[in-house]
Amino acid sequence: MSQSAAEFIVEQVMSQPGEVTLVAVGPLGNLATALKLEPQIAEKVKRVVIMGGVIAADGNVSPVAEANILSDPHAADKVMAASWEVVIVGLDVTHQVVLSNALFNQIRDENPKVGAFMHQAAQFYISFYSSVRDIDGCYGHDVSAVAYVVDPDIFTVESGEVCVATDGVAIGQTIMSRFGIPYPLPFWQDRPKQKACMGVDDQRLVALFRDAMTSDFWSK
């Protein structure tokens, strides 16, 4: 019998307590389902790093929402409410990380195994962003989430309880209570403090990505 993604997550986390970092670069349905299947994974996982959400900047599918969170806001809210450590790598930082056309040209020329494919695959993304934003390249969304795992010192973070709006005009908004204010609204009460990346050394991150994709490893 085939194993679902959520079942695989549960199996890996429970068999290696404290060792597994989950990196989610899409909607959070699998993580929410894994939590439902085995709530203990929240205590057994090392941390959860997500590419998604936006705290203080503009959204990309509404003025306040990011696409991965809006795709399944109920799942995202469950993930934020769980007791595991969540690190949000969202548009607050990823819209500061531009992967240029010149960078993909370099990767194509110096990476004999996957450089040409990566360059070709990036062209649609670059064309889209060039049409809607004044940049010659694309944003490093998923790359930034992986970079956090490799070198978290590239980022500055803030902490606070997080809720996700699940309906209405603000659906998909990721709302962090980061100012330490005891608000009269109860939504953030009894939730764990999670982390959100709010600043990034974009040049250092791009250099990390470039060096990883053009290293001698690819010529072996």
Secondary structure, DSSP 8 states (H G I E B T S, - for coil): ----HHHHHHHHHHHSTTT-EEEE-S-SHHHHHHHHH-TTHHHH-SEEEEE---SSS--SSSSSB-HHHHHSHHHHHHHHHSSS-EEEE-HHHHTT-EEEHHHHHHHHHH-TTTHHHHHHHHHHHHHHHHHHSS-SEEE-HHHHHHHHHH-GGGEEEEEEEEEE--SSTTTTBEEEE-S----SS-TTTT--EEEEEEEE-HHHHHHHHHHHHSSGGGG-
